[in-house]
Amino acid sequence: MNGECHISSLVVHSRPDQVSAIIERIRAIEGVEIHGGQETGKLIVTLETETEDQVVERINAIQLLEGVLAATLVFHHFEPVQERE
């Protein structure tokens, strides 16, 4: 089975007084990693997904978290994944 690998990065602007709770909620989302920005409330987030629909679903899920002001897509790359023989 051939699929795709999607790698995306986001900047998530959050309410400074809710950063810890937002980080906890974001980390609970499958395929998501946080790489910094905790001290400013502007989180650098990457997503690894199998489909473009999953990218959109995860961005929407992040945007709907309480305390998130905006989740902005900065980069998106995808390529086919070849089955290993």
N, C-alpha and C positions, 0 to 999 in steps of 0.2 A: 504494500500500500504506500503510495506516495502522498505526502502532505506538504504543508507549508510551515515555516517557522517565522513568526512575526515578533520583531523586537521594536519596542516603542519607548520613548522617554517623555516624561511629563514634568511640569512644574506645578505643584499643588500649593496654592496660597491658602493659608488657614488662619483662623483666629488665634493670636498668640497665647491666649489663656486656655486654649483647648488642644494645643499641639500634642501633648502626651497621649490623650485619648484618641486623637485622630490617627496618630502613628500606630497605635494598637489596632485600630479598626482596619487601617490600610494593610497592615501585615497579615491580617486574617484572610485577605483576598488571594486566591490562587494565582501564582505566577508573578507576584508583585514583590519588588525589593525597593527599600528606601536607602539612598546613598548620601544623604546630608540635608542640611538646611533647618535642622531642628531649632537652632538658636534664633533664627529669624522668622520661622513660620512659613518659609518658602521651601517646601520639601522637593527634593530631586528624586523622582520615582522612575523605575523601569518596569516594563511589562514584558513578559514572554508568553506568547499565546500561539495557538495552532491556526486560528482563523482571524480574518479582519473583523468579523462580527464580535468575536471575543474581546478584541481591542476596544471597540465601541461600548460593549457591555460593561467592561471594567472601568473605563473612563466615566461612564454615566453613574456607576455605583459609587465611585470616589466622589464625584460632584454632589451626590445626594447625601453624603455623610454630614451629620450635624457639625457645624463649625468650619466646614470647607467653604471658602469664598469663591474659588475657581480652580479648575483642573485644566491646564492648557497643554495640548499635544505639541511637543517640540520637534520630535523626530520619529519616523516610522520607516522600518525596513523589513522586507520579507524576501524569502527565497524558498525554492522547493527543497524538500527534505527527501533524499534518496534512501531507499531501503537498503540496508546493509546485507551483503550476501555472505 
